[in-house]
Amino acid sequence: MDSLPVCLWWTKWTKHWGNFEFDPSSFPNPKEMVDELHAKGFKVMVWVSPFISPDSKEFKHLAKK
């Protein structure tokens, strides 16, 4: 291989920081998107924030405990 395809895509892909669900308004079909990128030879990694938004359902659930 002469070159390595690299794409850094820095975007908030979740609705709230700290959860693991793609925001459907920005990414209506994330599996299809990742499959297409893989078919083009890209490796895909998503960055997960170590923070949890107080607006998220995860935060509200944990706050009750």
Contacts in CASP RR format, 6 or more apart in sequence:
PFRMAT RR
TARGET T0000
AUTHOR 0000-0000-0000
METHOD contacts of the structure
MODEL  1
MDSLPVCLWWTKWTKHWGNFEFDPSSFPNPKEMVDELHAKGFKVMVWVSP
FISPDSKEFKHLAKK
5 40 0 8 1.000
5 41 0 8 1.000
5 42 0 8 1.000
7 42 0 8 1.000
10 47 0 8 1.000
11 26 0 8 1.000
12 23 0 8 1.000
13 22 0 8 1.000
13 23 0 8 1.000
13 26 0 8 1.000
13 27 0 8 1.000
13 30 0 8 1.000
13 46 0 8 1.000
14 20 0 8 1.000
14 21 0 8 1.000
14 22 0 8 1.000
14 23 0 8 1.000
14 49 0 8 1.000
15 21 0 8 1.000
15 23 0 8 1.000
15 25 0 8 1.000
15 56 0 8 1.000
16 52 0 8 1.000
16 53 0 8 1.000
16 55 0 8 1.000
16 56 0 8 1.000
16 57 0 8 1.000
16 58 0 8 1.000
16 59 0 8 1.000
17 49 0 8 1.000
17 51 0 8 1.000
17 52 0 8 1.000
17 53 0 8 1.000
17 56 0 8 1.000
18 48 0 8 1.000
18 49 0 8 1.000
18 50 0 8 1.000
18 51 0 8 1.000
18 52 0 8 1.000
18 53 0 8 1.000
18 56 0 8 1.000
18 58 0 8 1.000
19 52 0 8 1.000
19 53 0 8 1.000
19 56 0 8 1.000
19 57 0 8 1.000
19 58 0 8 1.000
20 48 0 8 1.000
22 30 0 8 1.000
27 33 0 8 1.000
34 44 0 8 1.000
37 44 0 8 1.000
38 44 0 8 1.000
52 58 0 8 1.000
52 59 0 8 1.000
52 62 0 8 1.000
53 59 0 8 1.000
END
